[in-house]
Amino acid sequence: MVQGSAAELAAAVGEPVDAVVSGLPWTVMPQDRRGYILDAVTEVLAPGGRFTTFAYLHAAWTPPARHFTVELAFRCDRLECSKTVWANMPPVVVHRATQRP
């Protein structure tokens, strides 16, 4: 098990990875911290690697959530957003981003 800040992801894993899965509360963290962590995630992803995270539906319409989606799309080659996952409580939307090859 590795413990530490998501912003220090590269140091924690030591090499490129094929996937990163996150449950961080993106919409409540300051924009600069969010950007720093997203940079760390994209830095550690291998070419073609995937980053998966989610947003709770009740917050998905807020400005921080929309900014997060734009920031993620800017950093990755492809961004897919799922339909609402109603079976989750509370419901979520899943973001799947693919790193540039």
LINBEL-V912990 format. One record per pair of residues at least 4 apart in sequence whose C-alpha atoms are under 6 Angstrom apart, sorted by the first residue. I is the first residue (numbers start at 1). J is the second residue. Records with the same first field share a line. If there is no record, write none. Layout:
I = J / J
This chain:
7 = 37 / 40
9 = 40
10 = 14 / 44
16 = 44 / 45 / 46
17 = 45 / 46
18 = 45 / 46 / 49
19 = 49 / 50 / 51
20 = 51
21 = 51 / 52 / 53
22 = 53
23 = 53
27 = 64 / 65
39 = 43
45 = 49
47 = 99 / 100 / 101
48 = 98 / 99 / 100 / 101
49 = 98 / 99
50 = 97 / 98
51 = 96 / 97
52 = 95 / 96
53 = 94 / 95
54 = 93 / 94 / 95
55 = 92 / 93
56 = 91 / 92
57 = 91 / 92
60 = 65
73 = 79
76 = 98 / 99 / 100
77 = 98 / 99 / 100
78 = 97 / 98
79 = 96 / 97
80 = 95 / 96
81 = 94 / 95
82 = 93 / 94
84 = 92 / 93
85 = 91 / 92
86 = 91
